[in-house]
Amino acid sequence: MTDHTGKLWDLYKEKKDSQAREELILHYAPMVKYVANRLAINLSSVVEVDELISYGIEGLMDAIEKYDHKRNIKFETYAITRIRGSMIDGLRSMDWVPVSLRQKGKELEKTYAYLEMKLERPASDKEIAAELGIDEEELSKLLRDLAATTIISLDDFINSDDPADKKKRIIDMLEDENTTDALDVVEFSDVKQLLAETINKLPEKEKIVIYLYYYEGLTLKEIGAVLGLSESRISQLHTKSILRLRGSLSKKKHLLL
């Protein structure tokens, strides 16, 4: 944080200076564009980047409002999940995924979970296609269609039957140091461990895609350059890995949507 940015935080947080707030929004706005462009890769032409940016700005403003500038946490680290989460909230409110496609995605998740539990290893495309009663070309097309629905991160909601949990995010449990609910801490720890174990069981290339995309922040195009594969092939690997994760996690009743 530069001296000038630090002064802006002091002015806004301690004196509620509106001009300082506007300057902070402008200063951090490039983060919104960055997140929107990364997220848009998964959405093809379904959603305009400008729409994502609009939702992301709301997330940025919320992050600025709630951020404690005196804590030893970089604002960028704190805000980026809020920005992405706001974009995902916006997408959900649009209900942009057709019901028929959503149903196909759920069926495919269940197929991955069933076969991989039965085989005790990752199922191949040939095995998945046979179980669905389609050929591998049809499976490939289905994976392309589902690419836009495979958005997963720590921003996403925890699946729960408790209405009070419908707006609870894993990231909120991670960030809230003031929480007194031990059950929340245990729940997050369990989900985090389960997710790590499930990722570790992915086929090697899918595991690399997950790591480079979610942990290193590379785009699918950049990952393709690293692995020597086309962007469309990386997109397919990403989609399959997320479907495997969702299927496996849902079997254990800890589904990350």
C-alpha positions in Angstrom: 0.0 0.0 0.0 1.5 3.4 -1.0 1.5 6.4 1.3 -1.1 8.1 -0.8 -3.4 5.0 -0.7 -2.9 4.7 3.1 -3.9 8.3 3.5 -7.1 7.7 1.5 -8.0 4.7 3.7 -7.4 6.9 6.8 -9.6 9.7 5.4 -12.5 7.4 4.5 -12.4 5.1 7.5 -11.8 7.7 10.1 -13.6 10.8 8.6 -16.0 9.2 6.1 -14.6 11.4 3.4 -16.6 10.7 0.2 -13.9 11.9 -2.1 -11.4 9.5 -0.6 -14.0 6.7 -1.1 -14.3 7.6 -4.8 -10.6 7.6 -5.2 -10.3 4.2 -3.6 -12.9 2.8 -6.0 -11.0 4.2 -9.0 -7.7 3.0 -7.6 -8.9 -0.6 -7.2 -11.2 -0.8 -10.2 -8.7 -2.6 -12.4 -9.1 -5.6 -10.1 -12.8 -5.8 -11.1 -11.9 -5.9 -14.8 -9.2 -8.6 -14.2 -11.7 -10.8 -12.3 -14.4 -10.2 -14.9 -12.1 -11.2 -17.8 -11.0 -14.4 -16.0 -14.6 -15.4 -15.1 -15.8 -14.6 -18.6 -13.6 -17.3 -20.1 -15.9 -19.9 -18.5 -19.1 -18.1 -19.8 -18.3 -17.9 -23.5 -20.7 -15.4 -25.1 -23.5 -16.1 -22.6 -22.8 -13.1 -20.5 -21.2 -9.7 -21.4 -18.0 -8.8 -19.6 -19.6 -5.3 -18.9 -22.3 -7.1 -16.9 -19.8 -8.9 -14.8 -17.9 -5.6 -14.2 -21.1 -3.9 -13.1 -21.7 -6.7 -10.5 -18.0 -6.6 -9.5 -18.1 -2.9 -8.8 -20.8 -3.6 -6.3 -18.6 -6.2 -4.7 -15.7 -3.8 -4.6 -17.7 -1.1 -2.9 -18.9 -3.6 -0.3 -15.3 -4.7 0.3 -14.2 -1.1 0.8 -17.0 -0.5 3.2 -16.2 -3.6 5.3 -12.4 -3.7 5.1 -10.4 -2.9 8.2 -7.4 -1.1 6.9 -5.5 -1.4 10.3 -5.4 -5.2 10.1 -2.4 -6.9 8.5 -4.3 -8.1 5.5 -3.8 -6.7 2.0 -7.0 -5.2 0.6 -6.5 -7.0 -2.7 -6.5 -10.3 -1.0 -9.6 -9.4 1.0 -11.5 -7.8 -1.9 -10.9 -10.2 -4.8 -13.2 -12.9 -3.4 -15.8 -10.3 -2.6 -15.7 -9.1 -6.2 -15.9 -12.5 -7.7 -18.7 -13.5 -5.3 -20.7 -10.5 -6.3 -20.4 -11.4 -9.9 -21.5 -15.0 -9.2 -24.5 -13.6 -7.2 -25.4 -11.5 -10.2 -25.2 -14.5 -12.5 -27.4 -16.5 -10.2 -30.0 -13.7 -10.1 -30.1 -13.7 -13.9 -30.8 -17.5 -13.9 -28.9 -17.6 -17.2 -28.4 -21.4 -17.3 -31.3 -23.2 -19.0 -33.1 -25.7 -16.8 -32.5 -28.5 -19.3 -28.7 -27.9 -19.3 -28.7 -27.7 -15.5 -30.4 -31.1 -15.3 -27.9 -32.6 -17.8 -25.1 -31.2 -15.6 -26.5 -32.8 -12.5 -26.9 -36.1 -14.3 -23.3 -36.0 -15.4 -22.1 -35.2 -11.9 -24.0 -38.2 -10.6 -22.6 -40.4 -13.3 -19.0 -39.4 -12.4 -19.7 -39.9 -8.7 -21.3 -43.3 -9.3 -18.7 -44.7 -11.6 -15.7 -43.4 -9.7 -17.0 -44.8 -6.5 -17.7 -48.2 -8.2 -14.3 -48.2 -10.1 -12.3 -46.6 -7.2 -10.5 -44.5 -9.8 -11.3 -41.6 -12.2 -13.6 -42.8 -14.9 -12.5 -42.4 -18.6 -14.5 -40.5 -21.2 -15.3 -43.9 -22.8 -16.7 -45.3 -19.5 -18.8 -42.1 -18.8 -20.2 -42.1 -22.3 -21.2 -45.8 -22.1 -22.9 -45.2 -18.8 -24.9 -42.4 -20.2 -25.7 -44.3 -23.4 -24.1 -41.8 -25.7 -20.9 -41.8 -27.8 -17.7 -39.9 -26.9 -18.4 -37.2 -29.5 -21.8 -36.5 -27.8 -20.1 -36.4 -24.4 -17.5 -33.9 -25.7 -20.3 -31.7 -27.0 -22.1 -31.9 -23.6 -18.9 -30.9 -21.8 -18.6 -27.9 -24.1 -22.2 -26.9 -23.4 -21.6 -27.3 -19.6 -18.4 -25.3 -19.6 -20.2 -22.1 -18.6 -21.8 -23.7 -15.6 -18.6 -24.9 -14.0 -17.9 -22.0 -11.7 -16.5 -23.0 -8.3 -14.5 -21.3 -5.7 -14.3 -20.4 -2.0 -16.9 -17.6 -2.9 -19.6 -20.2 -3.6 -22.4 -21.0 -1.2 -22.4 -24.1 1.0 -25.3 -26.4 0.2 -27.4 -26.6 3.4 -31.0 -27.4 4.3 -30.9 -24.6 6.9 -32.3 -21.4 5.4 -30.0 -19.4 7.6 -27.0 -20.9 5.8 -28.2 -20.1 2.3 -26.1 -16.9 2.2 -23.1 -18.4 4.1 -19.9 -18.6 2.2 -16.9 -20.7 3.0 -14.8 -17.6 2.6 -16.9 -15.8 5.3 -16.0 -18.5 7.8 -12.4 -18.3 6.9 -12.2 -14.5 7.2 -14.3 -14.0 10.3 -11.8 -14.1 13.2 -14.5 -13.0 15.6 -16.7 -16.0 15.1 -17.6 -17.8 18.4 -19.4 -20.7 16.7 -17.0 -23.7 16.9 -19.3 -25.7 14.6 -18.6 -23.2 11.8 -14.8 -23.6 12.3 -15.1 -27.4 12.2 -17.4 -27.3 9.2 -15.0 -25.2 7.2 -12.0 -27.4 8.2 -13.9 -30.5 7.1 -14.9 -29.1 3.8 -11.4 -27.7 3.1 -9.8 -31.1 3.9 -12.4 -33.0 1.8 -11.9 -30.6 -1.1 -8.1 -31.1 -1.0 -8.5 -34.9 -0.8 -10.9 -34.9 -3.8 -8.6 -32.6 -5.9 -5.7 -35.0 -5.2 -7.6 -37.9 -6.7 -8.2 -36.1 -10.0 -6.4 -37.3 -13.2 -3.0 -35.5 -13.4 -3.8 -33.0 -16.2 -7.1 -32.0 -14.5 -5.3 -31.6 -11.2 -2.8 -29.3 -12.9 -5.5 -27.2 -14.5 -7.2 -26.8 -11.2 -4.0 -25.7 -9.5 -2.9 -23.3 -12.2 -6.4 -21.7 -12.6 -7.5 -21.4 -9.0 -4.2 -21.2 -7.1 -1.8 -19.5 -9.6 -4.4 -17.3 -11.3 -3.6 -18.3 -14.8 -6.2 -18.0 -17.6 -7.2 -21.1 -19.6 -5.2 -19.7 -22.5 -2.1 -19.4 -20.4 -2.6 -22.9 -19.0 -2.8 -24.2 -22.5 0.5 -22.6 -23.3 2.1 -24.3 -20.3 0.7 -27.7 -21.1 1.0 -27.5 -24.9 -2.8 -27.9 -25.4 -5.4 -25.8 -27.1 -7.6 -23.5 -25.0 -10.7 -25.5 -25.9 -9.0 -28.7 -24.6 -8.1 -26.9 -21.3 -11.7 -25.7 -21.0 -12.8 -29.3 -21.3 -10.3 -30.5 -18.7 -11.5 -27.8 -16.4 -15.2 -28.7 -16.9 -14.5 -32.4 -16.3 -12.5 -31.7 -13.1 -15.3 -29.5 -11.7 -18.0 -32.1 -12.5 -15.9 -34.8 -10.8 -15.4 -32.6 -7.8 -19.1 -31.7 -7.5 -20.1 -35.3 -7.9 -17.7 -36.5 -5.3 -18.4 -33.8 -2.8 -22.2 -34.2 -3.2 -21.9 -37.9 -2.4 -20.4 -36.8 0.9 -23.1 -34.2 1.4 -20.6 -31.3 1.3 -21.5 -29.9 -2.1 -19.8 -26.6 -3.3 -22.1 -25.2 -5.9 
